[in-house]
Amino acid sequence: MNTSKHPDLGATLEQSRSGLRDNHRRSLTRLMFLVSGCSLAVFALLQVFNGYPWLALMELCASALLFYGVVTLKTTRHLQQWIYTYLVAMFSFFIVIMLLPEASISAFVWVLMMPVLAYLLLGKREGMILSVPFMLVGGAVYYVFLGHVGSAHVMIDLLNMTLCGALMQVFMHMYEIRREEAEQRLVDVAQTDALTGLANRASFQTTMARTIAECERSGAGFALVLMDIDHFKLVNDTLGHDAGDHVLRNIGLCLTERLRTTDFVGRLGGEEFGLILRDVKPADAFELMEELRERIARREMQYGEAGIRVTASFGIAHWPEHGREAEILYRVADRCLYSGKRAGRNRVAPAAMVNGGESAGSVAGSLG
């Protein structure tokens, strides 16, 4: 079995702050830095002619920092800090401009951009936490700017700004909620076996790769188990494929009922399942699989008026005793599985421990 070369989609989503992956957020942030830097340079020049040299100096300094950020963001590990700094500085600048209506009477429209930028770059939770306070401050500044709200004309201006700002905030929040739900459903479909509800082959492979990486750091071991239902074709040929599906669902349920919360199980295809047993010694792994084998053998699955009984064979390989790479572990466990089948099926076949002087590479070579 070849391991997946695609990134772990579930882990990528967990690490993502918004609907954009980090590499996309990095590219978008660099683009925004570039556009903002160029814009501020132009505004600085105009503010000089507008009679606000101190504001022009602030804008030139901000522009230079943004151009520096365009270069730094290519490789920085502190993307989130850069985004927060940019948004807080930009939103604060919007407020400052609003306090100086002579500098730009139309600066109030930038308040409506706050939730869009915050939710796009930070996601639902952090975007709301950052944008709402600035939106409230912006609304208060606009209220002060309007002065006495005693005429219908002023009230209309205030309501327009208030309603547009509130609707923009609500729309962005609702959009993020729906987007997260849709994205999670997509991930579930991509990583779940539709028949059994277990992890599918791709998800199992990425979990296997992640488990190896974690064990390399912690030094803990784990067992890889490959399980195959004995004579499964006979069920399909005798009772039909619907009965076979019924058996697979029941076996999947049986596996999840017995395994620990730290273990992982997936359907690798057909009647083959894979199990990852974390922090388990070889003797304990064998005992657990032996108990599981007996449980499956005793289980009678009712299908209509027929009672179906099946057995299963297991092959076990341990990390790092039998290999440190996923391909080697799969090969060892697969060899054990089919050795058990050739010996009569309905049995657990653990791999022989690697001798002290024997390397994982030699084990892989002996299995070729």
Salt bridges, closest charged atoms under 4 A:
ASP8 OD2 - ARG210 NH1 1.79
ASP22 OD1 - ARG25 NH2 3.11
GLU126 OE2 - ARG17 NH1 2.70
ASP157 OD2 - HIS153 NE2 3.59
GLU176 OE1 - ARG179 NH2 2.91
GLU180 OE1 - LYS124 NZ 3.36
GLU180 OE2 - ARG179 NH2 3.89
GLU183 OE2 - ARG21 NH1 3.44
GLU183 OE1 - ARG179 NH1 3.07
ASP193 OD1 - ARG267 NH1 3.20
GLU214 OE1 - ARG278 NH1 3.14
GLU216 OE1 - ARG324 NH2 3.05
ASP228 OD2 - LYS341 NZ 3.02
ASP230 OD1 - LYS341 NZ 2.87
ASP237 OD2 - LYS233 NZ 2.71
GLU257 OE1 - ARG299 NH1 3.63
ASP263 OD1 - ARG260 NH2 2.62
GLU290 OE2 - ARG293 NH2 2.46
GLU291 OE2 - ARG258 NE 2.71
GLU291 OE2 - ARG295 NH2 3.92
GLU294 OE2 - ARG293 NH2 3.82
GLU294 OE1 - ARG298 NH1 3.99
GLU300 OE1 - ARG309 NH2 3.80
